[in-house]
Amino acid sequence: RSILQNQTFKDWVDRLPDSVIRGKGVLHLKNKSLESFIWQKVGKNYSLTKSSTPLNNEGSELLLIGNPEMPSLEIIGIPTGYYKV
């Protein structure tokens, strides 16, 4: 599964360009322990809500929606620390 460091993910979200207007995802984040979260982004605002139910074993999944100026994923990059276990 894909596991992200909690602070690393938040730093990545803060660096997303303004052209990314919406984002959603199910995330496996590691802070002190491994936890699952639902991530939602609208404009510059976002929330991470701890999931009350176990998420799938497929790992973290993200979806970004932007205006025509949104760079490709190759330019935006994926969160540092994103790796497969």
N, CA, C and O of each residue as an XYZ file, in Angstrom:
340
protein
N       0.828     -1.193      0.000
C       0.000      0.000      0.000
C       0.868      1.250      0.000
O       2.041      1.208      0.371
N       0.291      2.332     -0.410
C       0.991      3.606     -0.449
C       0.818      4.309      0.891
O      -0.304      4.509      1.358
N       1.929      4.679      1.499
C       1.887      5.325      2.804
C       2.584      6.673      2.699
O       3.675      6.769      2.136
N       1.969      7.696      3.231
C       2.522      9.044      3.202
C       2.812      9.511      4.616
O       2.083      9.173      5.548
N       3.870     10.285      4.777
C       4.131     10.928      6.059
C       3.156     12.086      6.201
O       2.970     12.851      5.255
N       2.533     12.228      7.359
C       1.498     13.233      7.604
C       1.981     14.650      7.265
O       1.352     15.324      6.449
N       3.064     15.110      7.861
C       3.533     16.482      7.643
C       4.007     16.685      6.211
O       3.796     17.754      5.638
N       4.638     15.685      5.631
C       5.101     15.784      4.254
C       3.925     15.997      3.311
O       4.011     16.792      2.375
N       2.824     15.285      3.557
C       1.640     15.450      2.715
C       1.074     16.862      2.863
O       0.738     17.499      1.865
N       0.966     17.353      4.091
C       0.436     18.707      4.313
C       1.312     19.754      3.631
O       0.791     20.712      3.059
N       2.629     19.589      3.680
C       3.540     20.521      3.002
C       3.318     20.487      1.496
O       3.326     21.530      0.843
N       3.118     19.279      0.936
C       2.871     19.134     -0.497
C       1.572     19.848     -0.882
O       1.533     20.551     -1.892
N       0.509     19.675     -0.087
C      -0.774     20.323     -0.372
C      -0.608     21.844     -0.366
O      -1.164     22.533     -1.222
N       0.150     22.364      0.592
C       0.359     23.814      0.682
C       1.119     24.366     -0.521
O       1.010     25.555     -0.818
N       1.880     23.533     -1.213
C       2.633     23.976     -2.395
C       1.881     23.787     -3.706
O       2.383     24.179     -4.759
N       0.691     23.197     -3.666
C      -0.065     23.010     -4.915
C      -0.364     24.368     -5.537
O      -0.675     25.320     -4.821
N      -0.273     24.471     -6.866
C      -0.560     25.751     -7.518
C      -2.039     26.128     -7.418
O      -2.901     25.270     -7.228
N      -2.316     27.433     -7.549
C      -3.698     27.930     -7.487
C      -4.585     27.318     -8.563
O      -5.806     27.290     -8.417
N      -3.985     26.829     -9.636
C      -4.767     26.230    -10.724
C      -5.378     24.889    -10.331
O      -6.251     24.386    -11.038
N      -4.937     24.295     -9.215
C      -5.580     23.078     -8.677
C      -6.736     23.571     -7.812
O      -6.534     24.085     -6.712
N      -7.952     23.404     -8.331
C      -9.106     23.994     -7.649
C      -9.868     22.996     -6.776
O     -10.685     23.391     -5.944
N      -9.600     21.705     -6.967
C     -10.309     20.690     -6.192
C      -9.411     19.471     -6.047
O      -8.641     19.139     -6.949
N      -9.519     18.821     -4.920
C      -8.781     17.587     -4.701
C      -9.546     16.689     -3.755
O     -10.237     17.165     -2.854
N      -9.422     15.388     -3.959
C     -10.063     14.402     -3.086
C      -9.124     13.215     -2.982
O      -8.311     12.964     -3.872
N      -9.250     12.494     -1.888
C      -8.432     11.305     -1.771
C      -8.719     10.514     -0.520
O      -9.294     11.010      0.449
N      -8.298      9.267     -0.574
C      -8.266      8.411      0.600
C      -6.795      8.135      0.849
O      -6.080      7.696     -0.052
N      -6.344      8.391      2.061
C      -4.922      8.373      2.352
C      -4.599      7.500      3.547
O      -5.348      7.439      4.522
N      -3.479      6.836      3.449
C      -2.894      6.144      4.590
C      -1.731      7.025      5.021
O      -0.721      7.102      4.322
N      -1.863      7.694      6.173
C      -0.847      8.621      6.659
C      -0.157      8.057      7.886
O      -0.793      7.464      8.758
N       1.145      8.248      7.942
C       1.910      7.803      9.100
C       2.379      9.026      9.864
O       3.072      9.888      9.324
N       1.992      9.085     11.117
C       2.470     10.100     12.043
C       3.095      9.314     13.179
O       4.226      8.846     13.051
N       2.396      9.160     14.270
C       2.872      8.281     15.337
C       2.438      6.846     15.076
O       3.095      5.899     15.508
N       1.334      6.697     14.370
C       0.850      5.383     13.976
C       0.262      5.519     12.579
O       0.080      6.632     12.086
N      -0.028      4.416     11.951
C      -0.613      4.427     10.621
C      -2.112      4.633     10.734
O      -2.801      3.850     11.389
N      -2.628      5.690     10.096
C      -4.055      5.990     10.166
C      -4.580      6.289      8.770
O      -3.819      6.661      7.877
N      -5.873      6.127      8.590
C      -6.527      6.398      7.310
C      -7.334      7.685      7.402
O      -8.003      7.942      8.403
N      -7.261      8.494      6.341
C      -7.941      9.780      6.300
C      -8.638      9.985      4.964
O      -8.269      9.398      3.947
N      -9.654     10.832      4.999
C     -10.308     11.325      3.793
C      -9.820     12.764      3.619
O      -9.937     13.574      4.539
N      -9.272     13.087      2.434
C      -8.763     14.422      2.142
C      -9.683     15.085      1.125
O     -10.047     14.478      0.117
N     -10.059     16.345      1.396
C     -10.856     17.129      0.451
C     -10.271     18.534      0.371
O      -9.942     19.139      1.391
N     -10.145     19.044     -0.844
C      -9.595     20.381     -1.080
C     -10.537     21.142     -1.989
O     -10.976     20.625     -3.017
N     -10.845     22.376     -1.607
C     -11.623     23.285     -2.442
C     -10.902     24.629     -2.372
O     -10.798     25.221     -1.298
N     -10.405     25.112     -3.508
C      -9.624     26.340     -3.502
C      -8.385     26.153     -2.652
O      -7.660     25.171     -2.812
N      -8.137     27.086     -1.751
C      -6.965     26.977     -0.868
C      -7.283     26.230      0.426
O      -6.378     25.951      1.213
N      -8.543     25.906      0.656
C      -8.959     25.231      1.885
C      -8.983     23.722      1.690
O      -9.382     23.223      0.637
N      -8.551     23.006      2.721
C      -8.636     21.555      2.660
C      -8.887     20.997      4.057
O      -8.663     21.662      5.069
N      -9.354     19.767      4.074
C      -9.582     19.089      5.351
C      -9.046     17.669      5.263
O      -9.057     17.037      4.206
N      -8.580     17.194      6.399
C      -8.201     15.796      6.570
C      -9.077     15.262      7.694
O      -8.973     15.710      8.836
N      -9.932     14.313      7.373
C     -10.849     13.748      8.354
C     -10.480     12.294      8.583
O     -10.438     11.496      7.647
N     -10.216     11.960      9.831
C      -9.872     10.582     10.145
C     -11.035      9.674      9.762
O     -12.190      9.941     10.090
N     -10.706      8.614      9.072
C     -11.729      7.672      8.625
C     -12.165      6.799      9.795
O     -11.334      6.261     10.527
N     -13.476      6.667      9.960
C     -14.002      5.837     11.041
C     -14.116      4.375     10.614
O     -14.364      3.499     11.443
N     -13.936      4.118      9.333
C     -13.984      2.742      8.844
C     -12.665      2.427      8.144
O     -12.036      3.319      7.576
N     -12.251      1.186      8.182
C     -11.005      0.820      7.504
C     -11.119      1.075      6.003
O     -12.153      0.809      5.391
N     -10.046      1.592      5.426
C     -10.017      1.821      3.988
C      -9.522      0.568      3.286
O      -9.030     -0.368      3.916
N      -9.662      0.571      1.981
C      -9.264     -0.603      1.206
C      -7.760     -0.851      1.331
O      -7.024     -0.001      1.833
N      -7.326     -1.982      0.886
C      -5.907     -2.330      0.928
C      -5.159     -1.854     -0.303
O      -3.977     -2.160     -0.464
N      -5.823     -1.117     -1.167
C      -5.182     -0.630     -2.378
C      -4.197      0.485     -2.089
O      -3.299      0.725     -2.896
N      -4.332      1.170     -0.973
C      -3.407      2.237     -0.624
C      -4.001      3.603     -0.854
O      -5.199      3.753     -1.097
N      -3.132      4.601     -0.771
C      -3.550      5.987     -0.928
C      -3.907      6.272     -2.384
O      -3.247      5.793     -3.306
N      -4.958      7.055     -2.569
C      -5.375      7.459     -3.908
C      -5.738      8.931     -3.867
O      -6.426      9.381     -2.950
N      -5.273      9.690     -4.868
C      -5.538     11.126     -4.954
C      -6.128     11.465     -6.306
O      -5.805     10.839     -7.316
N      -7.001     12.469     -6.314
C      -7.559     13.003     -7.545
C      -7.453     14.519     -7.468
O      -7.900     15.127     -6.495
N      -6.862     15.133     -8.491
C      -6.758     16.587     -8.566
C      -7.548     17.081     -9.762
O      -7.480     16.493    -10.841
N      -8.301     18.164     -9.575
C      -9.072     18.793    -10.637
C      -8.634     20.240    -10.713
O      -8.524     20.918     -9.692
N      -8.384     20.713    -11.928
C      -7.918     22.081    -12.059
C      -8.477     22.774    -13.273
O      -9.206     22.193    -14.077
N      -8.109     24.049    -13.382
C      -8.494     24.811    -14.558
C      -7.491     24.509    -15.680
O      -6.536     23.767    -15.452
N      -7.681     25.060    -16.875
C      -6.790     24.723    -17.993
C      -5.309     25.037    -17.744
O      -4.445     24.482    -18.422
N      -5.006     25.911    -16.790
C      -3.613     26.249    -16.500
C      -2.939     25.253    -15.544
O      -1.743     25.368    -15.278
N      -3.693     24.283    -15.029
C      -3.108     23.329    -14.081
C      -1.996     22.538    -14.768
O      -2.212     21.965    -15.837
N      -0.793     22.503    -14.154
C       0.305     21.723    -14.734
C       0.009     20.226    -14.671
O      -0.862     19.776    -13.927
N       0.749     19.479    -15.464
C       0.606     18.024    -15.441
C       1.121     17.474    -14.116
O       1.828     18.165    -13.382
N       0.770     16.246    -13.819
C       1.224     15.602    -12.591
C       2.749     15.489    -12.572
O       3.366     15.544    -11.509
N       3.348     15.331    -13.741
C       4.809     15.262    -13.807
C       5.434     16.556    -13.307
O       6.507     16.522    -12.705
N       4.796     17.686    -13.538
C       5.304     18.986    -13.079
C       4.925     19.220    -11.623
O       5.758     19.655    -10.829
N       3.670     18.934    -11.264
C       3.229     19.114     -9.878
C       4.001     18.176     -8.962
O       4.397     18.555     -7.860
N       4.207     16.968     -9.419
C       4.895     15.965     -8.604
C       3.942     15.279     -7.655
O       2.821     15.737     -7.434
N       4.397     14.191     -7.105
C       3.622     13.485     -6.088
C       4.232     13.815     -4.738
O       5.391     14.225     -4.673
N       3.485     13.647     -3.670
C       4.035     13.985     -2.353
C       5.329     13.228     -2.066
O       5.418     12.024     -2.306
N       6.323     13.934     -1.555
C       7.575     13.302     -1.143
C       7.268     12.270     -0.070
O       6.480     12.522      0.841
N       7.879     11.138     -0.182
C       7.640     10.077      0.794
C       6.579      9.090      0.327
O       6.323      8.091      1.000
N       5.960      9.360     -0.821
C       4.964      8.440     -1.369
C       5.707      7.223     -1.872
O       6.562      7.335     -2.750
N       5.399      6.093     -1.341
C       6.065      4.875     -1.759
C       5.144      3.687     -1.586
O       4.144      3.761     -0.872
N       5.478      2.615     -2.227
C       4.700      1.378     -2.144
C       5.315      0.472     -1.101
O       6.535      0.327     -1.030
N       4.467     -0.135     -0.295
C       4.935     -1.100      0.711
C       4.522     -2.477      0.254
O       4.803     -3.463      0.935
